[in-house]
Amino acid sequence: MDERLREAFAQVRAEEDLKQRTLAALAHETNGWHAPPRRRTRPLLTAAACAACLLMSLGSLWLYFTPAAYISVDVNPSLELTVNRFDRVIALEGRNDDGAALAEELDVRFLEYTAALEQVLDSGAIADLLARDEPLTITVAGADEDRTAEMLSQVSACAAGRGTAYCHAADLQTAEDAHDSGLSCGRYRMLLALQALDPSIMAEDVREMTMHQLQTWLAELESSGEVSAPQQGQTG
């Protein structure tokens, strides 16, 4: 029994000696290099990093699709472009029947707003009206006055040379009130002017009229008191 124990311990010492000699040889061959200890991954830190990246992506997406300004275009088609803070169009919506039909034909989403506006103004339905000198009204509504003024300057440049154009600025509250009435900003502005002279006029009365008809109606109210609305199709 004692002899077997002595042989077993001798084998253990021999294996330990072999291990130490092997390590010494490796250190000599690699100039003392030691393998760096393996870092343990931390699942909680990895999950937190992934969650942070996801939140940043969702935040950027939310910012991109948040309206920052509106550009309404009114001839008789009445359309409105929704612009984000990066000057990109994120929606085009018709604000009356003719505008809804035209919006279905145009694909301007994600374009820079001046390029999108040029497409709208060059579309057949609006270009034909402008060629007949139908008045065009463009309204820029935004929360930041400086940015709204800059956009109005760019919009005016787009409208230049396209017939009779009237460009105006408004604030976001005006845009929200217009939307509550189912109108674009430009058409809502005309509604307020008409209602100041005749409070019985409603949003439904002006929604499908051309801007020429609305201007004529307003001029008649201003000059001679209450006047009935021009019939659809008349140009005053």
Protein Blocks (a to p, Z undefined) as FASTA:
>chain_A
ZZmmmmmmmmmmmmmmmmmmmmmmmmmmnnopacdddddddfklmmmmmmmmmmmmmmmm
mmmmpcfbdcdddfkbccdddddfkopafbdcdfbfklmmmmmmpccehiafklmmmmmm
mpmklmmmmmnopacddddddfblklmmmmmmmmmmmmgonajaddddddfklmmmmmmn
opafklmmmmmmmmmmomkbcfklmmmpcfklmmmmmmmmmmnopaddddehiaZZ
